Amino acid sequence: MSDTSENEQPRRRQARGERRIAQLLEAAAQVFCTTGYTAASTNAIAREAGVSPGTLYQFFPNKEAIAIELGDRLMHEMRETYGEALATVDPATPLEEAIGAAVDRFMAFNTEHPVFFALMHGPDLPGGITEAHDQLHATLIGRVEDLLASLLPEAPPAGLTRTAHVCLGIYKAGLELVLAHEGDERAAYVQEIKHVLVRYLDPLVGDRLGRA
């Protein structure tokens, strides 16, 4: 009985610590979205979380450490998202459907976690986040290239790379507009992004999708 109790106490402390960290990260996400990373402060994050600055410092030494932990968790989730969104496309799938499904998955992640865009595209970000984002971007481009290669088997590698960069650039440009709007207007911008990508890729893909 005593051994069980001794084992449970560290687990309970660990669980409480994880809940507190999650609370602080959620508060940081709100502050970073509202003020931007540069203007944010640990005091503002502590206030948003409803804790004292001293409590915050028990878990994070500074704002940079909070941003890096938040960024790491988001990028892990983002990798799972693009693994699903950029899966191999069935040749019987219409191009509009394939693009729509991929855009919807990415948009669901980005609109649920708007701080991801704020952290990845803001100025004066911690070096750790910048490096991790560069790696994520390179991996994402590689996944888009692989997907395009299955649709455009005769395209040269350099052409696939350019097409992948253009697709991702269109998405990122549209994402900024999407995040700036709500409700029906947000949905309309998402639809516009899909239209642009379809119109860009349709002449390249030709009859390879939706004709099986």
LOVONU-826466 format. One record per atom (N, C-alpha, C, O, CB): residue in one letter; x, y, z. Coordinates in steps of 0.05 Angstrom, whole numbers, padded with zeros to 5 digits, always signed. Glycine has a CB too. Layout:
AXYZ ...
END
This chain:
M+00017-00024+00000 M+00000+00000+00000 M+00017+00025+00000 M+00012+00044-00014 M-00019+00000+00024 S+00038+00024+00017 S+00056+00047+00019 S+00071+00051-00007 S+00075+00073-00017 S+00076+00043+00042 D+00081+00028-00019 D+00096+00030-00045 D+00078+00042-00067 D+00087+00058-00082 D+00106+00003-00053 T+00053+00033-00068 T+00034+00044-00088 T+00030+00073-00084 T+00030+00088-00104 T+00008+00029-00086 S+00027+00082-00059 S+00023+00110-00054 S+00048+00127-00062 S+00045+00148-00073 S+00017+00115-00024 E+00072+00116-00056 E+00096+00130-00063 E+00099+00132-00093 E+00110+00152-00103 E+00121+00116-00051 N+00090+00112-00108 N+00092+00113-00137 N+00072+00132-00149 N+00077+00145-00170 N+00088+00085-00149 E+00048+00134-00136 E+00027+00151-00147 E+00033+00180-00144 E+00026+00197-00161 E+00001+00144-00134 Q+00047+00187-00122 Q+00052+00216-00117 Q+00069+00229-00139 Q+00061+00251-00149 Q+00066+00219-00091 P+00091+00217-00148 P+00106+00229-00170 P+00090+00231-00196 P+00092+00250-00211 P+00132+00213-00176 R+00073+00210-00200 R+00057+00210-00225 R+00036+00233-00223 R+00031+00247-00244 R+00042+00184-00228 R+00025+00237-00200 R+00005+00259-00197 R+00019+00286-00201 R+00008+00304-00213 R-00008+00258-00169 R+00043+00289-00189 R+00058+00314-00193 R+00065+00318-00222 R+00063+00341-00232 R+00084+00314-00176 Q+00072+00297-00236 Q+00079+00299-00264 Q+00054+00307-00280 Q+00056+00323-00298 Q+00091+00272-00275 A+00031+00295-00274 A+00007+00301-00288 A-00001+00330-00283 A-00009+00344-00302 A-00016+00283-00279 R+00002+00340-00258 R-00004+00368-00253 R+00014+00386-00268 R+00006+00407-00278 R-00002+00373-00222 G+00040+00378-00270 G+00059+00394-00284 G+00053+00396-00314 G+00055+00417-00326 G+00087+00383-00281 E+00044+00373-00326 E+00036+00373-00354 E+00012+00391-00359 E+00010+00405-00379 E+00031+00345-00363 R-00007+00390-00340 R-00031+00407-00343 R-00023+00436-00342 R-00034+00453-00356 R-00052+00400-00322 R-00005+00443-00323 R+00004+00471-00321 R+00018+00480-00346 R+00015+00502-00355 R+00022+00474-00296 I+00036+00462-00356 I+00050+00469-00381 I+00030+00474-00404 I+00033+00493-00419 I+00070+00447-00388 A+00011+00456-00406 A-00009+00460-00427 A-00025+00486-00424 A-00031+00500-00443 A-00029+00436-00427 Q-00031+00493-00399 Q-00044+00518-00393 Q-00027+00542-00401 Q-00038+00561-00412 Q-00051+00520-00363 L-00002+00541-00395 L+00016+00563-00402 L+00020+00565-00432 L+00021+00587-00443 L+00043+00559-00388 L+00022+00543-00446 L+00025+00543-00475 L+00000+00554-00488 L+00002+00569-00508 L+00032+00515-00486 E-00023+00547-00478 E-00048+00557-00489 E-00049+00588-00485 E-00058+00602-00503 E-00073+00544-00476 A-00041+00597-00462 A-00041+00626-00456 A-00021+00640-00475 A-00027+00661-00485 A-00034+00631-00427 A+00003+00628-00478 A+00023+00639-00496 A+00013+00642-00524 A+00018+00662-00538 A+00049+00623-00495 A-00001+00621-00533 A-00012+00621-00561 A-00031+00645-00564 A-00030+00659-00585 A-00027+00595-00567 Q-00047+00650-00544 Q-00066+00673-00545 Q-00051+00699-00546 Q-00058+00717-00561 Q-00085+00672-00521 V-00031+00702-00529 V-00016+00727-00527 V+00000+00731-00553 V+00000+00754-00563 V+00003+00727-00503 F+00013+00711-00563 F+00029+00713-00588 F+00011+00721-00611 F+00018+00737-00628 F+00043+00687-00595 C-00014+00710-00612 C-00032+00718-00634 C-00042+00746-00631 C-00046+00760-00651 C-00057+00699-00633 T-00045+00755-00606 T-00056+00782-00601 T-00036+00804-00605 T-00041+00824-00618 T-00068+00784-00574 T-00012+00800-00594 T+00008+00821-00594 T+00032+00816-00612 T+00048+00834-00618 T+00018+00825-00566 G+00035+00790-00621 G+00059+00783-00635 G+00080+00774-00616 G+00079+00780-00592 G+00069+00806-00653 Y+00100+00759-00626 Y+00120+00748-00608 Y+00137+00770-00596 Y+00143+00769-00572 Y+00138+00728-00623 T+00145+00789-00612 T+00164+00810-00602 T+00153+00826-00579 T+00167+00831-00559 T+00171+00828-00625 A+00127+00833-00581 A+00115+00850-00560 A+00106+00834-00536 A+00099+00845-00515 A+00092+00866-00571 A+00104+00807-00539 A+00094+00791-00517 A+00114+00790-00494 A+00138+00794-00498 A+00089+00762-00527 S+00104+00785-00470 S+00122+00784-00446 S+00113+00760-00429 S+00090+00751-00431 S+00121+00810-00430 T+00131+00751-00412 T+00124+00729-00394 T+00102+00738-00375 T+00085+00722-00367 T+00149+00719-00379 N+00103+00764-00367 N+00082+00774-00348 N+00054+00772-00362 N+00035+00765-00349 N+00088+00803-00340 A+00053+00779-00387 A+00028+00778-00402 A+00018+00750-00405 A-00006+00744-00402 A+00030+00791-00430 I+00036+00731-00410 I+00029+00703-00412 I+00019+00692-00385 I-00001+00678-00384 I+00053+00686-00422 A+00033+00700-00364 A+00024+00691-00337 A-00004+00702-00331 A-00020+00687-00320 A+00044+00700-00316 R-00009+00727-00337 R-00035+00739-00332 R-00057+00724-00348 R-00078+00718-00338 R-00035+00769-00340 E-00051+00718-00374 E-00070+00704-00390 E-00076+00676-00379 E-00098+00666-00381 E-00060+00702-00419 A-00055+00664-00368 A-00059+00637-00356 A-00071+00637-00328 A-00080+00617-00318 A-00032+00622-00355 G-00072+00661-00316 G-00083+00664-00289 G-00065+00653-00268 G-00074+00643-00247 G-00109+00649-00288 V-00039+00656-00273 V-00019+00647-00253 V+00001+00669-00248 V+00001+00689-00262 V-00004+00621-00262 S+00017+00666-00227 S+00037+00686-00221 S+00061+00682-00239 S+00066+00660-00249 S+00046+00684-00191 P+00077+00703-00244 P+00102+00700-00260 P+00120+00679-00248 P+00134+00664-00262 P+00117+00726-00262 G+00120+00677-00221 G+00137+00657-00208 G+00129+00629-00216 G+00146+00611-00219 G+00135+00660-00178 T+00103+00624-00218 T+00094+00597-00227 T+00103+00592-00255 T+00112+00569-00261 T+00063+00595-00225 L+00101+00612-00273 L+00111+00608-00300 L+00140+00600-00301 L+00148+00582-00315 L+00106+00634-00317 Y+00156+00614-00284 Y+00185+00610-00285 Y+00193+00583-00273 Y+00216+00574-00277 Y+00199+00631-00269 Q+00174+00569-00260 Q+00180+00542-00251 Q+00182+00523-00275 Q+00195+00502-00273 Q+00158+00532-00232 F+00169+00530-00297 F+00168+00513-00320 F+00184+00523-00344 F+00195+00508-00359 F+00140+00509-00329 F+00186+00550-00347 F+00200+00562-00370 F+00217+00585-00360 F+00207+00602-00345 F+00179+00571-00391 P+00242+00585-00368 P+00260+00607-00359 P+00254+00634-00373 P+00261+00655-00361 P+00288+00600-00364 N+00242+00633-00396 N+00238+00659-00411 N+00217+00654-00433 N+00208+00632-00438 N+00265+00670-00422 K+00211+00676-00447 K+00192+00676-00469 K+00201+00658-00492 K+00185+00644-00504 K+00187+00704-00479 E+00227+00659-00498 E+00238+00643-00520 E+00233+00613-00515 E+00226+00599-00534 E+00268+00648-00523 A+00237+00604-00491 A+00233+00575-00484 A+00204+00567-00488 A+00198+00545-00498 A+00242+00569-00455 I+00186+00585-00481 I+00157+00580-00485 I+00151+00578-00515 I+00137+00559-00523 I+00140+00602-00472 A+00161+00596-00530 A+00156+00596-00559 A+00168+00571-00572 A+00155+00560-00590 A+00168+00622-00572 I+00191+00563-00564 I+00204+00540-00576 I+00188+00514-00570 I+00183+00498-00587 I+00233+00537-00566 E+00179+00512-00544 E+00163+00488-00537 E+00137+00488-00552 E+00128+00467-00562 E+00158+00488-00506 L+00124+00511-00554 L+00099+00513-00569 L+00103+00507-00598 L+00088+00492-00610 L+00087+00542-00566 G+00124+00518-00610 G+00130+00512-00638 G+00136+00483-00643 G+00127+00472-00663 G+00154+00529-00646 D+00151+00470-00624 D+00157+00442-00628 D+00132+00425-00628 D+00129+00407-00645 D+00176+00432-00605 R+00114+00431-00610 R+00089+00415-00608 R+00072+00419-00633 R+00060+00401-00644 R+00073+00423-00583 L+00070+00444-00642 L+00055+00450-00666 L+00067+00437-00691 L+00052+00427-00708 L+00052+00480-00670 M+00093+00438-00693 M+00106+00426-00717 M+00103+00396-00718 M+00100+00384-00739 M+00135+00434-00718 H+00103+00384-00694 H+00098+00355-00693 H+00070+00349-00704 H+00066+00331-00720 H+00101+00344-00664 E+00050+00364-00695 E+00023+00360-00705 E+00020+00367-00734 E+00005+00354-00749 E+00003+00378-00688 M+00035+00388-00743 M+00034+00395-00771 M+00045+00373-00789 M+00034+00368-00811 M+00050+00421-00776 R+00066+00359-00780 R+00077+00337-00795 R+00056+00315-00799 R+00054+00302-00820 R+00102+00326-00782 E+00041+00310-00778 E+00020+00290-00780 E-00002+00299-00800 E-00012+00283-00815 E+00007+00285-00752 T-00008+00325-00799 T-00028+00336-00818 T-00019+00332-00846 T-00035+00323-00863 T-00033+00365-00812 Y+00005+00340-00853 Y+00013+00338-00882 Y+00018+00309-00890 Y+00017+00303-00914 Y+00037+00355-00887 G+00023+00291-00871 G+00025+00263-00877 G-00002+00253-00887 G-00003+00236-00906 G+00034+00247-00853 E-00023+00262-00875 E-00050+00254-00884 E-00059+00270-00909 E-00071+00259-00927 E-00070+00259-00861 A-00053+00296-00909 A-00063+00313-00931 A-00049+00307-00957 A-00061+00311-00979 A-00059+00342-00924 L-00024+00297-00957 L-00009+00293-00981 L-00004+00264-00987 L+00016+00256-00999 L+00018+00308-00979 A-00023+00248-00979 A-00022+00219-00986 A-00025+00215-01016 A-00035+00233-01030 A-00044+00203-00970 T-00017+00192-01026 T-00020+00186-01054 T-00049+00189-01063 T-00067+00180-01050 T-00009+00157-01060 V-00052+00201-01086 V-00079+00206-01097 V-00088+00184-01115 V-00073+00176-01133 V-00080+00233-01111 D-00112+00174-01111 D-00124+00154-01129 D-00129+00167-01156 D-00141+00188-01157 D-00151+00142-01117 P-00119+00154-01178 P-00123+00167-01204 P-00152+00172-01211 P-00158+00189-01229 P-00111+00149-01226 A-00171+00158-01198 A-00199+00163-01204 A-00210+00188-01190 A-00233+00196-01196 A-00216+00139-01195 T-00194+00200-01173 T-00203+00224-01158 T-00201+00249-01176 T-00179+00254-01187 T-00186+00227-01133 P-00222+00264-01179 P-00221+00289-01194 P-00201+00308-01181 P-00198+00308-01157 P-00249+00302-01196 L-00188+00324-01198 L-00168+00343-01188 L-00180+00361-01167 L-00167+00366-01146 L-00156+00359-01211 E-00204+00372-01172 E-00217+00390-01153 E-00221+00377-01125 E-00217+00389-01104 E-00244+00399-01163 E-00227+00351-01125 E-00232+00336-01100 E-00205+00332-01086 E-00203+00335-01061 E-00245+00309-01105 A-00184+00325-01101 A-00158+00320-01088 A-00147+00345-01076 A-00137+00344-01053 A-00138+00309-01109 I-00149+00367-01090 I-00139+00392-01080 I-00156+00402-01056 I-00146+00411-01036 I-00138+00414-01102 G-00182+00399-01059 G-00200+00408-01038 G-00195+00393-01012 G-00195+00405-00991 G-00229+00403-01046 A-00190+00367-01013 A-00185+00351-00989 A-00159+00360-00976 A-00158+00363-00951 A-00184+00321-00996 A-00138+00364-00992 A-00112+00372-00981 A-00114+00400-00968 A-00105+00404-00946 A-00091+00372-01003 V-00127+00419-00982 V-00129+00446-00971 V-00146+00446-00946 V-00139+00460-00927 V-00142+00465-00992 D-00167+00430-00945 D-00185+00429-00921 D-00169+00419-00897 D-00172+00430-00875 D-00209+00411-00927 R-00152+00399-00901 R-00136+00388-00878 R-00117+00409-00868 R-00114+00413-00844 R-00121+00363-00886 F-00103+00423-00886 F-00084+00443-00878 F-00098+00467-00865 F-00089+00477-00844 F-00067+00453-00901 M-00121+00475-00876 M-00135+00497-00865 M-00147+00491-00838 M-00147+00508-00820 M-00158+00505-00884 A-00156+00466-00834 A-00166+00459-00807 A-00144+00462-00786 A-00150+00471-00764 A-00176+00430-00808 F-00120+00454-00793 F-00098+00457-00774 F-00092+00486-00769 F-00089+00495-00746 F-00073+00442-00784 N-00089+00502-00791 N-00081+00530-00788 N-00102+00547-00775 N-00095+00566-00760 N-00074+00541-00815 T-00127+00542-00780 T-00148+00558-00767 T-00152+00550-00738 T-00161+00566-00722 T-00174+00556-00783 E-00146+00524-00732 E-00148+00515-00704 E-00125+00525-00688 E-00127+00530-00663 E-00150+00485-00702 H-00102+00529-00701 H-00078+00538-00687 H-00067+00563-00702 H-00045+00561-00714 H-00056+00515-00687 P-00080+00585-00700 P-00071+00609-00715 P-00043+00619-00705 P-00029+00633-00720 P-00090+00632-00712 V-00035+00611-00681 V-00009+00619-00671 V+00013+00607-00688 V+00035+00618-00688 V-00006+00610-00641 F+00008+00584-00701 F+00029+00572-00718 F+00038+00592-00740 F+00061+00595-00744 F+00018+00546-00731 F+00018+00605-00752 F+00025+00625-00773 F+00039+00649-00760 F+00059+00659-00771 F-00001+00635-00788 A+00029+00658-00737 A+00041+00680-00723 A+00070+00675-00716 A+00087+00692-00719 A+00025+00687-00698 L+00076+00651-00706 L+00103+00644-00698 L+00121+00640-00722 L+00144+00649-00722 L+00103+00619-00681 M+00111+00627-00743 M+00129+00620-00765 M+00134+00643-00784 M+00153+00642-00800 M+00116+00597-00780 H+00118+00664-00783 H+00121+00685-00803 H+00127+00712-00790 H+00128+00733-00803 H+00097+00687-00820 G+00129+00713-00763 G+00134+00738-00750 G+00164+00745-00750 G+00181+00728-00755 G+00124+00737-00722 P+00170+00770-00744 P+00199+00778-00742 P+00211+00771-00715 P+00196+00765-00696 P+00201+00809-00746 D+00237+00770-00713 D+00251+00766-00688 D+00244+00740-00673 D+00241+00740-00649 D+00246+00789-00669 L+00241+00719-00689 L+00235+00694-00676 L+00260+00680-00665 L+00282+00685-00675 L+00221+00675-00696 P+00257+00664-00644 P+00280+00649-00634 P+00293+00632-00656 P+00279+00621-00673 P+00272+00631-00610 G+00320+00630-00655 G+00334+00615-00675 G+00325+00586-00677 G+00323+00575-00699 G+00363+00615-00670 G+00318+00574-00654 G+00309+00546-00655 G+00284+00542-00671 G+00281+00522-00685 G+00304+00537-00627 I+00266+00561-00670 I+00241+00560-00685 I+00247+00564-00715 I+00236+00550-00732 I+00220+00580-00675 T+00263+00583-00721 T+00270+00589-00749 T+00282+00564-00762 T+00275+00557-00785 T+00289+00612-00751 E+00301+00551-00748 E+00314+00527-00760 E+00294+00505-00763 E+00294+00491-00784 E+00337+00518-00742 A+00277+00501-00743 A+00257+00479-00745 A+00237+00484-00767 A+00229+00466-00781 A+00243+00476-00718 H+00230+00510-00770 H+00211+00517-00792 H+00223+00512-00819 H+00210+00502-00837 H+00202+00546-00789 D+00249+00519-00822 D+00263+00514-00847 D+00263+00485-00854 D+00260+00477-00877 D+00292+00526-00846 Q+00268+00468-00834 Q+00268+00439-00838 Q+00240+00429-00846 Q+00237+00413-00864 Q+00278+00424-00813 L+00220+00440-00832 L+00192+00432-00838 L+00185+00440-00867 L+00173+00425-00881 L+00173+00445-00818 H+00193+00464-00874 H+00187+00474-00901 H+00200+00457-00922 H+00188+00450-00942 H+00196+00504-00904 A+00225+00449-00918 A+00239+00433-00937 A+00226+00405-00939 A+00223+00394-00961 A+00269+00430-00929 T+00218+00394-00917 T+00205+00368-00917 T+00178+00370-00931 T+00170+00352-00946 T+00201+00358-00888 L+00163+00391-00926 L+00137+00395-00938 L+00140+00398-00969 L+00124+00386-00984 L+00123+00420-00927 I+00160+00413-00978 I+00165+00416-01006 I+00171+00389-01018 I+00161+00382-01040 I+00188+00436-01012 G+00187+00373-01004 G+00193+00346-01014 G+00169+00329-01017 G+00166+00314-01036 G+00213+00333-00995 R+00150+00331-00998 R+00125+00315-00999 R+00108+00324-01023 R+00096+00307-01036 R+00110+00317-00973 V+00106+00350-01027 V+00091+00360-01050 V+00104+00352-01076 V+00090+00345-01095 V+00089+00391-01049 E+00130+00352-01077 E+00144+00343-01101 E+00138+00314-01107 E+00133+00306-01130 E+00175+00347-01098 D+00138+00297-01086 D+00132+00268-01090 D+00104+00265-01101 D+00099+00248-01118 D+00136+00253-01063 L+00085+00280-01090 L+00058+00278-01099 L+00055+00287-01128 L+00042+00274-01144 L+00039+00295-01081 L+00068+00309-01135 L+00068+00319-01162 L+00081+00299-01181 L+00072+00296-01204 L+00081+00346-01164 A+00102+00286-01172 A+00117+00267-01189 A+00099+00244-01198 A+00101+00234-01220 A+00141+00256-01175 S+00080+00236-01180 S+00062+00215-01187 S+00041+00224-01207 S+00030+00208-01222 S+00047+00204-01161 L+00036+00250-01208 L+00017+00261-01227 L+00031+00270-01253 L+00018+00271-01274 L+00002+00284-01215 L+00057+00277-01251 L+00071+00288-01274 L+00097+00272-01277 L+00119+00283-01273 L+00078+00318-01270 P+00095+00246-01284 P+00119+00229-01285 P+00140+00238-01305 P+00164+00230-01303 P+00111+00201-01291 E+00133+00254-01325 E+00152+00262-01345 E+00164+00289-01339 E+00182+00298-01354 E+00139+00263-01372 A+00156+00302-01318 A+00166+00329-01312 A+00194+00327-01300 A+00200+00309-01284 A+00148+00343-01291 P+00212+00345-01308 P+00240+00344-01297 P+00239+00352-01267 P+00221+00367-01259 P+00258+00364-01313 P+00259+00343-01251 P+00259+00350-01223 P+00258+00379-01217 P+00244+00388-01198 P+00284+00338-01210 A+00272+00395-01233 A+00272+00424-01228 A+00244+00436-01232 A+00236+00453-01217 A+00292+00438-01247 G+00229+00425-01251 G+00202+00434-01256 G+00184+00427-01234 G+00167+00443-01225 G+00192+00423-01282 L+00187+00402-01223 L+00171+00394-01200 L+00176+00411-01176 L+00158+00418-01161 L+00177+00365-01193 T+00201+00419-01172 T+00208+00436-01149 T+00195+00463-01151 T+00184+00473-01132 T+00239+00439-01147 R+00196+00475-01176 R+00184+00501-01180 R+00154+00499-01175 R+00142+00516-01162 R+00190+00511-01208 T+00141+00478-01186 T+00113+00475-01183 T+00105+00472-01153 T+00085+00483-01144 T+00102+00451-01199 A+00121+00456-01139 A+00116+00452-01110 A+00118+00479-01095 A+00101+00485-01078 A+00136+00432-01098 H+00139+00495-01101 H+00142+00521-01088 H+00119+00540-01094 H+00109+00554-01077 H+00169+00534-01097 V+00109+00539-01119 V+00087+00556-01127 V+00062+00548-01112 V+00047+00565-01102 V+00083+00556-01157 C+00057+00522-01111 C+00033+00512-01096 C+00033+00521-01067 C+00014+00530-01056 C+00031+00481-01098 L+00056+00517-01055 L+00059+00524-01026 L+00057+00555-01023 L+00045+00564-01003 L+00085+00514-01014 G+00068+00570-01042 G+00067+00599-01040 G+00038+00609-01043 G+00030+00627-01029 G+00084+00611-01062 I+00023+00596-01061 I-00006+00604-01064 I-00021+00598-01038 I-00037+00615-01029 I-00018+00588-01088 Y-00015+00575-01026 Y-00029+00568-01001 Y-00022+00588-00979 Y-00040+00598-00965 Y-00022+00539-00993 K+00003+00594-00976 K+00011+00612-00954 K+00000+00640-00958 K-00009+00653-00938 K+00042+00614-00952 A+00000+00650-00983 A-00011+00676-00988 A-00041+00677-00982 A-00051+00696-00970 A-00007+00685-01017 G-00055+00656-00989 G-00083+00654-00984 G-00089+00650-00954 G-00109+00661-00944 G-00096+00632-00999 L-00072+00636-00940 L-00076+00631-00912 L-00077+00657-00896 L-00093+00660-00877 L-00054+00613-00901 E-00060+00676-00903 E-00060+00702-00889 E-00088+00715-00892 E-00098+00727-00872 E-00038+00720-00900 L-00100+00714-00915 L-00126+00725-00919 L-00147+00709-00904 L-00166+00721-00892 L-00133+00725-00949 V-00145+00683-00904 V-00164+00666-00889 V-00164+00673-00860 V-00185+00676-00847 V-00158+00636-00893 L-00141+00675-00848 L-00139+00680-00819 L-00148+00708-00812 L-00154+00714-00788 L-00110+00676-00810 A-00149+00726-00831 A-00158+00753-00826 A-00189+00756-00827 A-00199+00778-00822 A-00146+00773-00846 H-00203+00734-00834 H-00232+00735-00836 H-00245+00713-00820 H-00232+00694-00811 H-00240+00733-00866 E-00271+00716-00816 E-00286+00696-00801 E-00311+00687-00817 E-00319+00700-00836 E-00294+00708-00774 G-00323+00665-00808 G-00349+00657-00818 G-00350+00652-00848 G-00332+00640-00860 G-00369+00676-00811 D-00371+00662-00861 D-00375+00658-00889 D-00353+00670-00906 D-00345+00659-00927 D-00402+00669-00898 E-00343+00693-00898 E-00322+00705-00913 E-00296+00689-00912 E-00282+00687-00932 E-00316+00734-00902 R-00290+00677-00889 R-00267+00659-00888 R-00271+00635-00906 R-00252+00628-00921 R-00263+00649-00858 A-00294+00623-00906 A-00300+00600-00923 A-00297+00608-00953 A-00288+00592-00969 A-00328+00590-00918 A-00305+00632-00959 A-00303+00641-00987 A-00274+00644-00996 A-00267+00637-01018 A-00317+00668-00991 Y-00257+00653-00978 Y-00228+00655-00984 Y-00216+00627-00988 Y-00199+00623-01005 Y-00213+00671-00963 V-00224+00609-00971 V-00214+00581-00973 V-00221+00570-01001 V-00205+00557-01014 V-00226+00563-00951 Q-00246+00575-01009 Q-00255+00566-01035 Q-00239+00579-01058 Q-00232+00566-01078 Q-00284+00572-01039 E-00232+00605-01055 E-00216+00618-01075 E-00188+00605-01078 E-00178+00603-01100 E-00213+00648-01068 I-00176+00598-01055 I-00150+00585-01056 I-00152+00558-01072 I-00135+00552-01088 I-00140+00580-01027 K-00173+00544-01067 K-00177+00518-01081 K-00180+00524-01111 K-00168+00510-01128 K-00202+00504-01071 H-00195+00544-01118 H-00199+00551-01147 H-00172+00558-01160 H-00166+00549-01182 H-00218+00575-01150 V-00156+00574-01146 V-00130+00582-01158 V-00112+00558-01162 V-00100+00555-01183 V-00116+00603-01139 L-00111+00540-01142 L-00094+00516-01145 L-00103+00498-01167 L-00087+00487-01182 L-00093+00501-01118 V-00129+00494-01169 V-00140+00477-01190 V-00133+00489-01217 V-00125+00475-01235 V-00171+00474-01187 R-00137+00515-01220 R-00132+00528-01246 R-00103+00527-01253 R-00095+00526-01277 R-00143+00557-01246 Y-00086+00528-01233 Y-00057+00527-01238 Y-00048+00499-01246 Y-00032+00495-01264 Y-00041+00536-01213 L-00059+00479-01232 L-00049+00451-01236 L-00064+00437-01259 L-00052+00419-01271 L-00053+00436-01211 D-00088+00445-01265 D-00104+00430-01285 D-00089+00428-01312 D-00089+00406-01324 D-00130+00444-01289 P-00078+00450-01323 P-00064+00447-01349 P-00039+00429-01347 P-00031+00417-01367 P-00056+00474-01359 L-00027+00426-01323 L-00004+00410-01320 L-00011+00380-01317 L+00002+00363-01328 L+00013+00419-01295 V-00032+00375-01301 V-00040+00348-01295 V-00055+00335-01319 V-00053+00312-01324 V-00057+00347-01270 G-00071+00352-01332 G-00086+00342-01355 G-00106+00321-01348 G-00123+00325-01330 G-00067+00331-01376 D-00105+00298-01361 D-00124+00277-01358 D-00115+00256-01337 D-00127+00234-01336 D-00130+00264-01384 R-00095+00261-01322 R-00084+00240-01304 R-00102+00235-01280 R-00101+00214-01268 R-00057+00248-01295 L-00119+00255-01272 L-00137+00250-01250 L-00166+00251-01259 L-00173+00267-01277 L-00132+00271-01228 G-00183+00235-01246 G-00211+00236-01250 G-00220+00224-01277 G-00243+00229-01285 G-00220+00264-01249 R-00203+00208-01289 R-00211+00196-01315 R-00211+00166-01314 R-00217+00152-01334 R-00192+00206-01337 A-00205+00154-01290 A-00202+00125-01289 A-00230+00112-01289 A-00233+00088-01288 A-00187+00116-01264 
END
